[in-house]
Amino acid sequence: MKATFGAGCFWCVEDIFRKTKGVTSTAVGYSGGWKKDPTYQEVCTDMTGHAEVVQVEFDPSILPYEKLLDVFWQSHDPTSLNRQGPDVGRQYRSVIFCHDENQEKIARESKEKLDQSGKIGKKIVTEIKPATEFYKAEEYHQQYYVKCGLG
């Protein structure tokens, strides 16, 4: 199965998902905007509408979507609007792109449950939207931490 998440800089998030048991592959890229075939430089201008995202292929018999969402929630600050740490702009927004109605239902329930738990202390601003075209980022961004000896 496939899942797509935006949670700030895609290098960091990809590394977390890649190391998660049940994830079979990851790719970083751009989604959610209007510019066709965007480049990293274009997405960084915050003028394409795209978010930096990680597309995750996973085995639901090992890693159910609900548990994958737990990894997503724990991998970033879902209460920070259009920023993660020093990275600022809509391209760094917290977003879940759902590939079907079941993913959307589970994502909304997961967000509501976490919001109501009070564990985070602030309102979750994560967007939940239908998946749109995924544009794979340039090759040098793929598994960036591994390539740099940081993974």
Secondary structure, DSSP 8 states (H G I E B T S, - for coil): -EEEEEES-HHHHHHHHHTSTTEEEEEEEEESSS-SS--HHHHHTT-S--EEEEEEEE-TTTS-HHHHHHHHHHTS-TTSTTEETTEESGGG-EEEEESSHHHHHHHHHHHHHHHHHTSSSS----EEEE----EE--GGGTTHHHHTT--
